Amino acid sequence: MSLTSGPFRNLFAVACLFIWQCGCSDFESSFVYSDRTLSLISEAQNGIRTKEASLPGVKQSIDERFGTPQNLKAWLKLPVDFGGSAATVASAADATSVVLGFGEEAVVPEKLELIQFVSGDCAGQVASVKSWDVATATATLTSALPSVPAAGDAIVTGSGEILKSGRGLYQRHCSHCHGTSGDGNGPTAQYLYPRPRDYRHGIFKFTTTNDQSKASREDLKRLLKQGIPGTYMPSFLLLSDQDIHTLVEYVRFLAMRGEFERRLVNELSGDFSVKAVQGRVKSGENRADIVKELGEFLKTDFPEAVTTTGDGLAEAWTAADTEEAKVIPSIARIPDSPESRRKGRELYLSKALNCADCHGIYGQGNGPQTTIYEKNPLTNELYPEPGLHDVWDNVNQPRNLTYGIYRGGRRPLDLFSRIHAGIKGSRMPSFKNVPHEDIWHIVNYILSLPFEVEPGATGNAPQTPPATASVTQ
Amino acid sequence: MKKFWALFFLFWPLVALYVCWIARDRNWWFPGEAMTAMGERIEGLFYLILGIVTVVFIGTQIALGYVLWKGATNSPDRKATFSHGSHSLELIWTIVPAFVLLFIALYQMDVWAEYRVQTFYPEETKSGPVAELMARQFEWRVRYPAPGKQMTDEPSPDDLYWVNEMHVPTGRPVKFNLRTQDVQHAFFSPQLRLKQDAVAGLIIPVWFEIPEAGEYDIVCAELCGWGHYKMRAKIVAESEASLKAYFETLKQDQEEDGVSAETAEAEAE
């Protein structure tokens, strides 16, 4: 009785058809919106459409500037290397020939294949280049533009190659933990402790920049290359430098998107979250009036907030790569010695610094702060478990310093930065007002902790060794 | 129809033999040449066993083919023969394979001993390991002793650390300690023909001698979790001088305090 005979025949045909139809469909991945965005009333999320105007809400404002994973958008204001450079139209002979002007610092590209028009009559057009003359910066286009571009129109060269290849690399190497949107909630994230980083606060813990600055590109590159020991973040040393640069840019792109979303929602959540509106309705306001108020806000104040937020992001992330943002000790490391370590231990136990409060008397990460119950500053409700919590609402376990595992790096500079700038996003505060030589004493003490003969031995006064051995050999 | 199936089942073993024949030169068995002398010996063992097995394969497939063909060409009225087995046949096909296996076991003892038994390791490796490779999900953490010092099982304050890249000297036998921080992993270097499971709680010394400077792959060969497929690293084999310079750089980077390097540069100018 074979598959193609008798009663099986029809079933077989149907089965084949079915399998063919439900093969791999076109899977569209999408960026998620944060929980806080989704806690706004729907008009704030989706905007208000009236006969007079279409007022974009939070979601549209984000999508317009960052796009979707399939259709990424490069917001040129942001300091991300999208691949390609920004330039202007110097002059256009006709609709097929354009002379480009690059800024003083910009490098004129050797090869040019694509021009995207950003402003002017041709805004939104993507033109492919038939021939490119580097000397005169003249591009001859394969097909005519709908209108002749004017001098001063802004263009972007290329089609965001770095962003696109970053998306591919990120999907392969990072998204299964960090999630498509960089929300730290990929498919494997639920099995990991500590959880993978949620980039959307724009905060990275292990940096060498000061406490007010964002992570620099160098910091992120270091993290990718060396991994984070003691966590599930592996080293990507075997990726090429170009790949690492691409990934760093894409991660910054995701971080800026998340932060942009967060700040926009902050503008609205006070008055227009579901909870807030419920409260207002309860105290007598009319919901229709609230929506009208929202409409006013979206028309007048919100666009300004969008611009200011974008500017703020651009400024903060650009500043992170400057020398001023770095933690630079004013003196070289004080050489390691028993005296320095003892001084470090004194400072560790001192009332002013009070390291033992979190890290415990012997540096085992079991100080009294680990048992308190504290409130979530955003919701003002108690966290379900005791202990300190970080900005991502995870339990923030103070480091057990006796293990010798230094997540942010074991160089003296790294430990100095941890103390001086604190660990951003976590409850390790910044001790930037502590004299730098004191910080070096503490660094020496910490580096010696894994090798203490017994807990607390560093703090004890040096013992005079007995004149003779107590046990005969 | 029966003849078709008989020929069908005779055809594929022929394909298998052909593939086996052409595989060696196309690097289907191994990625390129073995890069160590021990690797060549292990490869030799592989081909020896392959050869023995191929002979057995040909024998059994001929027997199978004969049986199939006879069955296909027998007339339909032939009556079945009832057999109670053949004692001598049973003896032959137990004793002969036993001897073959015994031969293989004894033949490879030398290689196995030199490869795996510490007392047979080369003399030069007895002075101590050059590095400790700690496998963890999903990377390879390397720990070196400070230049000029002996490696200790427990970390020393002046040890040097790196990740996913182990630098070793060329031209002499070296050994490293293989450990794992969490689950079982396996150190596998295809070009060196070297494989060793990393077992939690054990410190396993692994030795090799790489004559040619270059980079060699390390891949994890024990399913260790969702990142097993990308748990890769590399061995960088270089001359003693080059290695010394590397450790200098590593030491300097590990002692980076944000100030001294710049001061030294400024003074040099």
Interface residues (C-beta under 8 A of the other chain):
Chain A: H173 H176 T188 Y191 T208 Q226 G227 P229 Y232 P234 S235 L237 L238 K326 V327 I328 P329 S330 I331 A332 R333 G404 R410 R411 P412 L413 F416 L447 S448 P450 F451
Chain B: Q137 F138 E139 R141 P155 P157 Y161 V163 N164 E165 W226 G227 K230 M231 R232 A233 K234 D253 Q254 E255 E256 D257 G258 V259 S260 T263
